Amino acid sequence: MKKLVALLGAVCLLCTSVPAIPELVQETAVLTVSAAEEAESAYTEGTYGILTYREYADYIEISGCDANAETVEIPAVINGKNVIRIDDDAFMNCTVKTVTLPDTLITIGYRAFHSCSNLTKIEIPASVTEIGGSAFNNCENLEEVILHEGLESIGVSVFKNTALKSIAIPASVSSFGYEIFDGTPFWEELTAKNPIVIFNNILVDGRNCTGAVVIPDGVTRINSFAFQMNMTVTSVQIPDSVTEIGKNAFVYCTGLTGITIPNTIEEISIGAFSDSGLKAVTIPDSVLNIRSGAFAYCMDLEEVNFPDHQVDVYSEAFEGTPWLEARRAENPLVIVNGTLIDGKTCTGDVIIPKDVTIISSKAFSWNENITSVIVPAGVHAIWDETFDNCTNLKSAELPGVEYIGPNAFNNCSPLEYLKLSRRLHTIGDNAFDKCKTRGMIYYSGTEEQWNQIEMGKSNLFIRISEFKYGVSGDADDDGSLGVADVIALQKWLHARPDASINSDLADLDENGIINIFDLCLLKRKVLNK
């Protein structure tokens, strides 16, 4: 022992020449509402002739009018403040025939003029950047709409079921909802000429396409819901000019059996191909994210070819596909390039392999057959509902997790042991809701560090459980600090096959990397004990 202590001292003397490594402090994002934000949300109500309005700190919002008014002229200024918004439903079902909008207006809200059946013409001033969904929907006699450059967004069903015969779309519009012009003479004539409707290089609609579809080069985006419920299209070739496929773009395209996704797409959006007839798909190298339900319930999808690199796969992206069922049969932990996509068929005690760094949200949700889980240190986030309703889960070890999302362990009612990292900074709302047992929580940091964690609502389990705090440097995780920790860390650094350490506690400089610097700090700490 004397020789070992002498050796440790010698090594520490050598380490004194190493510059001091500053301690990294985990910053915690705390959501607060400032006085300025509270003032911004406060308003007073008033009337201006036939109009009602809300007055905020620095602007006016029109909230309604006399339902029997036929002529409406909205002023630019009320009480010295610009009128910048028409509120949702403000003129809905009014008998108004003519409306004059001011050049201070920025936003027309959702259903603002819905079902104003006497309205025949409207000019949207150049100041307006956004027209909300269904703003003029069901204005059955609206024949003329004038739009100006500066408009950026046209929402869902804005001019649906109107008498609109023609309209010029400004080049400034970059965001289109779906079914904008459905039920209008303009739309019938437009789609009769070409079933692929493109505005400003955005493929807005393809619901009338049939057979094999070749999207023209130059299209930069496929709109959300662009081909929804088109059961006659059989294949789609997407050009390299496309960089975005919108959410649910091909949802319920049951006749779609083939798709060519270009190497310019970085993300496959929510539900992009869900419930379609795809049989095989190749994910291009450019893809980094596959969003929730992207290929869910493609009942014929048997082949999925992933790129060689890791892809972040969100919740239930392949749920209900033959491909997922086949992978589950091979191994109940469905893992592709370090991403754990699914664990719903696992049973008993689950040890997730060390090479996994991403676990998809809902990966284990509603699995009533797992009893414990050990997550590797490389996983830094447990996303929303990952273990939601795992009603027999008793133990969870999360040694490297920094973030636990809302409902992550909701209704894991028998949970009695939880191991948490000192790097943890956020526990979301209801993360441990309905976990009624008073358990044991082992937290590798100090009580002071624990008290800095942002804690969401409804986490009673966290508040009532017993706590045990970690000992920095306790590499062998036996609850004490000593020479055995130095030996354990040395073995691990030499990649001995029998080596095992608590990586959280062994990372003495808290930089997320365990190396010789941590060993030097540990030796110094043991000597000074």
N, C-alpha and C positions, 0 to 999 in steps of 0.2 A: 504493500500500500504506500509506503514512504517513497519507493521508487516511482510509482505511478503519479503521486502528487508532485514529485520533483519534475517528472516528464511534462505534466500538465503546465507547471510553472514555466518551464523552458519554452513550450509552445506558445504560451500566452505572451512571453517577453518578445517572441518573434512577431506576434500579432500586434504588438503596440505600435509598430511602424505603419500599420494599416490605418488610413484616415477614418475618422469616426463616421459611421453611417447614420444620417439623421433618421429619427423615428418617424414613420409615416402615420399620420393621424387620419383615420377614416372619417371623411366628411359625411354628415348625415343631412339629407335634404328634408327640412321640416316645412310642412305646408302651413302657412299662416295667411290670414286675411288682413291686409293692411287697412289703415283708416282711409287711404285714398281709394282702395277697391270698394270698401263699404259705401263711401260717398258716391262712387260711380254707379252703383246698383240702386241707389235711392232716387225716388222721383216723386213729383207732385202731379196731380191730375188737373186738367182745366178744359175749358171750351173756347172755341174760336168760331163764332158763327154757327154753322151746322156741323162743325168738326169737333171731335174730342181729341185730346192729346195728352201725352206724358212729357213732363219737363224734367230732364236730367241736369246734371251739373253744367254741361256745356253743349247740349243739343236737345232737339225736340223730336219726338216720335208721334206720328199720327196713329191713333188707336181706334177711331171709328167715326161715324157720321150719322146724320139723320137718315133713316132707312128709306124715306120717301123722297129724298133729294134727287133731282134730275140733272142738275149742273153743279159740278164740284171744281173749285179752283183752290188747290192747296198752296198756301203762301210759302215763300222762301224763308221767311223769318217770323218767329213768334217770340215775343218778350225779349227781343234782342239776340235770340239764339237761332242758329240754322236748323231748318227742318231737314233731317238727313235720312229718316226711315219711315216707311209705312209698315205698321205692325201686322203680324199674322191675323188673318180673318177680318181685317179692319173694315172692308167694304163688302164683305161676303153677303150675297143675296140682296144687295141694294138695287134700287130702281134707277140708278144713275145712268144717264145717256151720254154725257160728255164729261171728261176729266182732264184737267190741266195740271201737269206735274212741274214742280220748280226745278231749277238747275242747281239746287243745293242737295237734291236727293241722291242718296248713295245706294240704298237697299230697298227693294220691294219684297215684303215678307211672304211667307207661306200662305197660300189661299187668300191673298190680300183682296182680290177682286173676283173670287170664285163665284160662278153662277150669277154674275151681273148680266142678265139676259138682254137688257136694253142697250148695253154698251156696243157701239159699232166701230169706233176708232180710238186708238191710243198711240201717243208718241212718247217714247221713253227717252228722257233727256240724256245727253252725253255724260253727265255726272254719275249716272247709275252704273255700278259695276256688277251688281248681282240681282237677278230676278228669282225669287224663291219658288219652290215646287208648287205646282197647281195655281200659280198666282192669277191666271186668267182662264183656268180650266172651266169648261161648261158655260163660257160666255157665248152662247149659241149664235148671236148675231154679230159678233166681232169679226169684221171683214178686213180691216186695215191696221197693221202694226208697223210703226217706224222705229227702228233701232239705230243707234249711233256707235261710232268707234269709241272705245273706252269700256264698253260692256265686256265683262270677263266670264260671267257664269250665267247659264240658263238652266234652271232646275227641272226636276222631274215633272212631266205632264203640264208644263206651263201654259201651252196654247191648245191643249187637247180639247176636242169636241167644240171647236169654234168654227166660224164661217170663213176662216182665213184662206185666201186664194193664192197669195204670193207674199214673200218676205225676203229681205236681203239680210244675210247674216254677217255682221261686222267681222273683220279679220282679227279683232282683238279678243274674240270669244275663244277661250281655251278649255272650258269645262261645260259639258253637256250632260243633262240628265237623260233618262230614257222616256220613250213615249211622249216626246215634247209636242209633236204635231199630229198624233193619232186622231183619227176621226175628222180630219179637215180635208177640203178639196185640194189644198196645197200638197198634202202628204200623198194623197191618192195619185195625183199626177206625177209627183217626183219619183215614187217607187215604181210606177209603171214604166218610166224611162230607164231606170237602173235600180235593181233591188239592193245594191250596195250603196248606201247613202254616206257620203263623205263631206264633212264641213271642216275647213281649215286643217286639212291633212289628218283629221280624226275620223275613224270609221265609227259613225254614230249608230248605224243600224244595218243589220243584215238579216232581219227576220223573214224577209220574202225570198231569200236565196234558196236555190235547190241544187242538189247534186254536189259535184266537186267544185269548191270555191277557191279561186286564186285571188288573194287580196292584192290590189295594185301596189307596186313599188312607190314609195313616197309617203305612204300612210305611216304616221308615227305612233299612233295609239289606237287600240281597239276599246271602244267605250264599254262601261259597265252595262250588262244586260243586252249587249248589242245583238246577239243571236238567240236570246232566251226563248226556249220552247219551240225552236225551229226543228221539227222532226224530219225534215226532208233533206237537209244538208248532210252529205255523206263524208266529206273530207274537206279540210281547210289547209291551204298552204299560206303561211305568214311570211312576208318578206323581211329582209334584214333591217329595213328602215324602221320597223316597229320596235319600240323599246318598252312598251307597257301593254299588258292585257288586263282590262278592268275586271272588277269583281263580278262573279256570276256571268261573265261574258258569254259562255256557252252552256249555261245551266239548262238541263232538261233537253239537250239536243240528242235525243235518243237514237237518231240515225247516224250520228257522227262516230265513225269507227277509226278514223285516222287524222292525225294532226301533226303538222311540222312546225315546231317551235324554234325560232331562230336563235343564234348565239349572241343576240343583243338584249335578251330578256334577263334581268337580274332577279325578278320576283314574279312568282305565279300567285295571283291574287286570290282573295277569299272566294271559295266556291267557283273558281274560274271554269272548271270542267265538270262540276259535280252533276251526278245523275245523267251523265251523257253515255253514249254507246261505245266509248273508246275501248279498244282491245289491248293496245300496247302504246307506250309513250316513252320517248327518250328525253330526259331532262338535260338541256345543254349545259356546257361547262360554265357559261356565264351566270347561271342561276345560283343565287346565294340563299334565297328564302322561298319556301313553299308555304303559303298561308293556310289558315284553317279551312278544312273541308274542300281543298282545291280539287281533289279527285274523288271525293266521298261518294259512295253509292254508285260508282260506275260498275255496274253488275257484271260486265264482261272483261274488266281490266285485269289481265293475267300477267302482263309483263311491264315492269318499270325499270328503265336503265338510268342509273344515277351517274353523275360525273365522279371522277376520282377524288375530288375534294369534299370537305364537309359541307352539308347543306342544313340550314336551320329549318326544321320541319315543324309547323305549328299544329294545333290541336286537331286530331281526327282527320288529317289531310287525306288519308287513304281508307277511312272507315267504310266497311261494307263492300270491299273489293275482294275478288278472288286472290289478288296478289298478296294482300295482307293476311288472308286466311292461310295461304300456303307458307308464308314466312312464320306465322305463329306456330304452324305444325312442325317446322324445323327447329324453332327455339321460341319459347314464350316471351323472351326479351328480343324484340325486333329492333336491331341496331344496324344503322348504315353509316359507315365512315365517322364513327364517334357520336352520332346522334341517335338517342334512344327514342324511337318513334312510338312504340306501343309495348305495354306490359299488362294488358287487361286480362290475359289468360295465365299469368303467373300464379303460383301457389306457395304457401308457407313462407319461409325466410328468404328474402331476396337480397342478393349481393350484386350490385351493378358493377360491371367490369371497369377497371381503372382507366381504360382509354376513352370512356364516355365523358364528354364535356357538356353536352346539351341533352336535356330531357324535355320532350314536347309537353306542352300543357295538356291536361286530361289523359296523359299516357297511362295512368293506372286507375282513373276514375271509375267508381262503381265496381271495383274488384273486391269482392267480399271474401277472397280466399288467401290474401297475403296477411301475414302476421307480423313481419318486421321488414325493414328495408335499410340497407347501408348504401349511401350515395358516395361515390368517389370524390376526392378533394378537388378534382378538376371541374366539377359542376359548381357554378357560381350563382345559379338562380333556380328556384323552384317556382314555376309559373302558375298562373291561375288554375285552380281545380285539378292540379296534377294528381293528388291522392284523395280527391273529393269522394266522400261516401265509401271509403275503404273501411267498412264497419268492423273488421276484425284486426285492424292494424294496432299493435301494441307498442311498437318501438320504431324510432326513426333516427338515424345518425346522418347528420348533414355537415361534415367537417369543413367544407370549403364554401358553403353557401353564404352569399352576401345579401340576397334578396329572397323573401318568401311572399308570393303573390296572394291576392284575395282568394279565399275559399280553398287554399292549397291543401289543407288537411281538414276541411269541413266535415263534420259528422264522423270523424274517426273516433267513435265514442270510447273504445277501451284503451286509447293511447295512454301509456303510463311512463314512458321513457323517451326523452328527446335530447339529442346531442347537437349543440349549436356552436358555430364558429364565432370567434371574436371579431371576424370581419363582417359579420351580419350588421346591416344598417337599417333594414326596413322589414317590418312584418305587416302585411296588408290587412285590409278589413276582412273580418270573418275567417282569417287564415286557419284558426283553430276553434271555430265556432262549433258548438255542440259536442266538444270533447270534454266530457263531464268529470272524468277521473282526476283526482288530485295526484299528479304524477311527480316524477323527478326530472328536472331539467339540468343537464350538464352544459355549462357555458364556459368556453375556454378563456374568455377574457375576465376582466375584473368587474366588480359590482358597479364601479363608476362608469366603465365602458358600456355596460348593459343599460344603464339609465339614459344613455345618449341615443339609444335605438328608437327610431320612429315607429310607433305602435298604432296600428289601425284599431277600429272599433270591434267589439264583440269577440274578444280573445280571452275569455274567462280562464281557460286552461292555463294560459301563460301567467295570469295574475294570481291564481290560487296554488300553483305547484311549488314544490320545494326546489331550491336552487343549490347547485354546487358550482363553484367557480374554479377555473383552471389555474395551473401553476406554469408560468412562462418558462420554457426550457424542458418541461416534462416530456421528453421525446418518447420514452417508453410507456407513457400514459398510465403510470401506476399511482399517480396522485402525489408524488414527492419528487424532489430534485436531488440528484446525486450522480456519482460516477457511472452508474448504470445507464443514465441518459446519454452521457458522452459516448459510451461504447455503442449504444444502439444507433446513435447518429453516425458514428464513424462507419459502422457496418453498412448503413443505408447509403452513405456517400460512395462507398466502395462497391455498391450494387451487389452485396451478398444476397444470395437467394433466400436466406432465412431472415433477412432484415425486415423490420416492420416498425414504423414510427407514427406518432401523432404529428402529421405535417403542420397542423395549425400551431401547436405549441412549440415545435422545433424551429419555426420561422421567427427567430428572435428579433431580427431587424424589421419584421412585418412588411417586407417588400414583395411578398408572394413568391419568392424564389428561395429554395433551401440549398445552401452551398457552404464552402469553407468559411465564409464570414460568420455564418450562424454557428458553426462548430467553434470558432475562436471565441465568440461571445458566450457560448454555453460553457466552455472551459473556464473562462474568466468568472462567470457567475457561480460555478460550482466551487472554485477556489475561494471566492469571497463569501461563501455561504456561512 
